[in-house]
Amino acid sequence: MTAFECTLCGKCCMHAGGELIEVEKRLTGRDFLCRQKIVGGTFRARVEERFLDIFRDSSENDAHPSWCPFLRSLPGEKEKYVCTVHNSRPLVCRSYTCCAMRIFAGDGREAGKVKGRRSLVTEDAALRRCWEEGVAPLKTDNDVAWRSEVAAVLGRAGYRVEAYE
């Protein structure tokens, strides 16, 4: 298995950020006292020096109240986002992985991903059909064995699988 590598799509922080983190108080120009809404407790978030300039522009976040208050788009990078408090982010963010597996078509494009434990997310009809016919019937409860079987089934159909720890 490979270590998960973030693609900077920002989707995790766009859809759950506002539900997870609430800024209670601005302590300094770059330090904030924040509350973890679901698990409770507070933490101190510090905007990293390298992100101070982009953090100051909150216009995109103001237009999207569900976004994490510390998410910002990367200047000059289309559809790439960064956590401006990455080094001081809370445990709930540190332990989050957006997918357990990425599935690539023969041409190298990402055709789908497995979210949660075993849920396929794809718009690729051929991958969906392959999943329903070859993967869905797998009966093993052992996650390691299941990932191996999934890689074999999808590999025979011309897909490449990256499973994450």
C-alpha positions as CSV (number, residue, x, y, z in Angstrom):
1,M,0.0,0.0,0.0
2,T,1.0,3.6,-0.6
3,A,0.8,6.5,1.7
4,F,-2.2,8.8,0.9
5,E,-1.2,11.9,-1.0
6,C,-3.5,14.9,-1.1
7,T,-4.3,16.3,-4.5
8,L,-5.3,19.7,-3.1
9,C,-8.8,19.5,-4.5
10,G,-10.2,21.0,-1.3
11,K,-13.4,19.1,-1.3
12,C,-13.0,17.7,2.2
13,C,-12.7,21.2,3.6
14,M,-15.4,22.6,1.3
15,H,-18.1,20.1,2.4
16,A,-17.3,19.5,6.0
17,G,-15.0,22.3,7.2
18,G,-17.8,24.7,8.4
19,E,-19.5,21.8,10.2
20,L,-16.3,20.8,12.0
21,I,-14.5,24.1,12.9
22,E,-15.8,27.3,14.3
23,V,-13.6,30.3,15.0
24,E,-14.4,31.5,18.5
25,K,-11.9,34.4,18.8
26,R,-9.1,36.0,16.8
27,L,-6.1,36.2,19.2
28,T,-3.6,37.9,16.9
29,G,-3.3,38.6,13.2
30,R,-2.6,35.0,12.5
31,D,-3.7,33.1,15.7
32,F,-7.3,31.9,16.4
33,L,-9.0,30.1,19.2
34,C,-11.3,27.5,17.5
35,R,-13.9,25.0,18.6
36,Q,-14.2,21.5,17.2
37,K,-17.9,21.4,16.8
38,I,-18.5,17.6,16.6
39,V,-15.9,16.3,19.1
40,G,-15.9,19.4,21.3
41,G,-12.9,21.1,22.8
42,T,-10.8,24.0,21.5
43,F,-7.6,24.3,19.7
44,R,-5.3,27.1,18.6
45,A,-5.0,27.6,14.9
46,R,-2.0,29.5,13.5
47,V,-2.0,30.7,9.9
48,E,1.4,29.7,8.5
49,E,3.7,32.5,7.4
50,R,3.8,31.4,3.8
51,F,-0.1,31.6,3.6
52,L,-0.6,35.0,5.3
53,D,-1.2,36.9,2.0
54,I,-3.8,34.5,0.6
55,F,-5.4,34.1,4.0
56,R,-6.2,37.8,4.1
57,D,-8.5,37.5,1.1
58,S,-11.6,35.8,2.5
59,S,-14.0,36.7,-0.3
60,E,-14.2,33.2,-1.7
61,N,-14.9,31.8,1.8
62,D,-17.4,34.5,2.5
63,A,-19.4,33.3,-0.5
64,H,-19.2,29.7,0.7
65,P,-20.2,29.5,4.4
66,S,-19.8,25.7,4.5
67,W,-16.1,25.9,3.8
68,C,-13.5,25.7,6.5
69,P,-12.6,29.2,7.6
70,F,-8.9,28.4,6.9
71,L,-9.3,27.0,3.3
72,R,-7.9,29.2,0.5
73,S,-7.4,28.7,-3.2
74,L,-3.8,28.6,-4.4
75,P,-3.0,31.7,-6.5
76,G,-2.3,30.7,-10.1
77,E,-3.4,27.1,-9.6
78,K,-6.8,26.2,-11.0
79,E,-9.0,24.3,-8.6
80,K,-6.2,23.8,-6.1
81,Y,-6.7,24.7,-2.4
82,V,-4.6,24.7,0.7
83,C,-5.1,24.6,4.5
84,T,-3.6,27.7,5.7
85,V,-3.3,26.3,9.3
86,H,-2.0,22.8,8.2
87,N,0.6,22.6,10.9
88,S,-1.8,23.5,13.7
89,R,-5.0,21.8,12.3
90,P,-7.0,19.7,14.8
91,L,-6.9,15.9,15.2
92,V,-10.2,15.5,13.3
93,C,-8.4,17.0,10.2
94,R,-5.1,15.2,10.8
95,S,-6.8,11.8,10.8
96,Y,-9.1,12.4,7.8
97,T,-8.3,10.7,4.5
98,C,-10.7,11.5,1.6
99,C,-10.4,8.1,0.0
100,A,-9.2,4.6,0.7
101,M,-8.4,3.8,-2.9
102,R,-8.0,5.6,-6.2
103,I,-8.8,3.7,-9.4
104,F,-7.1,4.7,-12.7
105,A,-8.1,3.8,-16.2
106,G,-5.6,2.4,-18.8
107,D,-5.0,6.0,-20.1
108,G,-3.9,7.1,-16.6
109,R,-6.9,9.3,-15.7
110,E,-8.6,8.8,-12.4
111,A,-11.8,6.8,-13.1
112,G,-13.1,6.6,-9.6
113,K,-12.3,6.3,-5.9
114,V,-13.3,4.3,-2.9
115,K,-14.6,6.4,0.0
116,G,-15.2,5.3,3.5
117,R,-14.6,1.6,3.8
118,R,-15.9,0.2,0.5
119,S,-18.1,2.7,-1.4
120,L,-17.3,3.4,-5.0
121,V,-17.6,7.0,-6.3
122,T,-17.4,7.2,-10.1
123,E,-19.0,8.6,-13.2
124,D,-17.3,6.0,-15.4
125,A,-20.0,3.5,-16.5
126,A,-17.5,0.8,-17.4
127,L,-15.9,1.0,-14.0
128,R,-19.3,0.9,-12.3
129,R,-20.3,-2.2,-14.3
130,C,-17.0,-3.9,-13.5
131,W,-17.5,-3.0,-9.8
132,E,-21.1,-4.3,-9.6
133,E,-20.2,-7.6,-11.4
134,G,-16.8,-8.3,-10.0
135,V,-16.2,-6.4,-6.7
136,A,-19.7,-6.1,-5.1
137,P,-20.1,-9.9,-4.9
138,L,-16.8,-10.3,-2.9
139,K,-17.7,-11.7,0.5
140,T,-14.5,-11.3,2.6
141,D,-14.6,-9.2,5.7
142,N,-10.8,-8.9,5.9
143,D,-10.0,-5.4,4.5
144,V,-6.4,-6.4,3.4
145,A,-7.7,-9.4,1.5
146,W,-10.6,-7.4,0.0
147,R,-8.2,-4.7,-1.3
148,S,-6.1,-7.4,-2.9
149,E,-9.1,-9.0,-4.5
150,V,-10.4,-5.6,-5.8
151,A,-7.0,-4.8,-7.3
152,A,-7.0,-8.2,-9.1
153,V,-10.5,-7.9,-10.4
154,L,-10.0,-4.3,-11.6
155,G,-6.5,-5.1,-12.9
156,R,-8.0,-7.8,-15.2
157,A,-10.4,-5.2,-16.5
158,G,-7.5,-2.8,-17.4
159,Y,-7.7,-0.5,-14.3
160,R,-4.8,0.3,-11.9
161,V,-5.6,0.6,-8.2
162,E,-3.8,2.7,-5.5
163,A,-4.8,1.6,-2.0
164,Y,-3.9,3.8,0.9
165,E,-2.9,3.0,4.4
